[in-house]
């Protein structure tokens, strides 16, 4: 829908689909560690992840710092 946007998906496991739009990339990383792709984001979206996190508060501090 927004071809000029760059979208990065982060997952612990390399289970991403083979075909993705050209503006989408996946990174195998742990969102609770230091982010390999930097911290310059306009939007961070989390879904159904808070119950399995070690420290949701620390992640939110990282997002909004």
C-alpha positions as a LaTeX table, in Angstrom:
\begin{tabular}{lrrr}
\hline
Residue & $x$ (\AA) & $y$ (\AA) & $z$ (\AA) \\
\hline
Unk1 & 0.00 & 0.00 & 0.00 \\
Unk2 & 2.96 & 2.37 & 0.73 \\
Unk3 & 5.76 & 1.44 & $-1.68$ \\
Unk4 & 8.05 & 4.25 & $-0.45$ \\
Unk5 & 7.99 & 2.88 & 3.11 \\
Unk6 & 10.72 & 0.54 & 4.31 \\
Unk7 & 9.39 & $-2.25$ & 6.52 \\
Unk8 & 11.60 & $-4.49$ & 8.67 \\
Unk9 & 10.17 & $-7.56$ & 10.37 \\
Unk10 & 12.03 & $-9.06$ & 13.32 \\
Unk11 & 11.71 & $-12.68$ & 14.43 \\
Unk12 & 13.74 & $-15.13$ & 16.50 \\
Unk13 & 13.30 & $-17.88$ & 13.90 \\
Unk14 & 14.06 & $-17.78$ & 10.17 \\
Unk15 & 10.52 & $-18.81$ & 9.16 \\
Unk16 & 9.66 & $-15.95$ & 6.82 \\
Unk17 & 7.93 & $-16.46$ & 3.48 \\
Unk18 & 10.03 & $-16.73$ & 0.34 \\
Unk19 & 8.22 & $-13.99$ & $-1.57$ \\
Unk20 & 7.89 & $-10.57$ & 0.05 \\
Unk21 & 7.34 & $-7.08$ & $-1.39$ \\
Unk22 & 10.55 & $-5.26$ & $-2.37$ \\
Unk23 & 10.22 & $-2.78$ & 0.51 \\
Unk24 & 10.03 & $-5.54$ & 3.17 \\
Unk25 & 12.98 & $-7.26$ & 4.82 \\
Unk26 & 13.20 & $-9.69$ & 7.70 \\
Unk27 & 15.87 & $-9.76$ & 10.38 \\
Unk28 & 16.50 & $-12.74$ & 12.66 \\
Unk29 & 17.04 & $-11.00$ & 15.98 \\
Unk30 & 15.85 & $-10.87$ & 19.59 \\
Unk31 & 13.79 & $-7.72$ & 20.09 \\
Unk32 & 14.74 & $-7.67$ & 23.78 \\
Unk33 & 18.48 & $-7.41$ & 23.00 \\
Unk34 & 20.23 & $-4.51$ & 21.27 \\
Unk35 & 18.66 & $-4.10$ & 17.86 \\
Unk36 & 20.92 & $-5.09$ & 14.97 \\
Unk37 & 19.11 & $-2.73$ & 12.60 \\
Unk38 & 19.50 & 0.41 & 14.72 \\
Unk39 & 16.83 & 2.38 & 16.52 \\
Unk40 & 15.68 & 4.97 & 13.98 \\
Unk41 & 12.05 & 3.94 & 13.42 \\
Unk42 & 8.87 & 5.92 & 12.75 \\
Unk43 & 6.65 & 3.09 & 13.99 \\
Unk44 & 7.14 & $-0.06$ & 16.07 \\
Unk45 & 4.25 & $-2.53$ & 15.97 \\
Unk46 & 3.99 & $-5.47$ & 18.39 \\
Unk47 & 1.23 & $-8.05$ & 18.31 \\
Unk48 & 0.52 & $-10.81$ & 20.84 \\
Unk49 & 4.06 & $-10.64$ & 22.19 \\
Unk50 & 3.86 & $-9.03$ & 25.65 \\
Unk51 & 2.95 & $-12.25$ & 27.56 \\
Unk52 & 6.16 & $-13.99$ & 26.46 \\
Unk53 & 8.59 & $-11.13$ & 27.03 \\
Unk54 & 11.11 & $-11.02$ & 29.86 \\
Unk55 & 10.60 & $-7.29$ & 30.40 \\
Unk56 & 7.91 & $-5.47$ & 28.40 \\
Unk57 & 8.73 & $-2.27$ & 30.32 \\
Unk58 & 12.36 & $-2.30$ & 29.13 \\
Unk59 & 11.27 & $-2.83$ & 25.52 \\
Unk60 & 8.83 & 0.08 & 25.73 \\
Unk61 & 11.57 & 2.28 & 27.18 \\
Unk62 & 13.81 & 1.32 & 24.23 \\
Unk63 & 11.06 & 2.10 & 21.72 \\
Unk64 & 10.20 & 5.50 & 23.20 \\
Unk65 & 13.73 & 6.61 & 24.20 \\
\hline
\end{tabular}
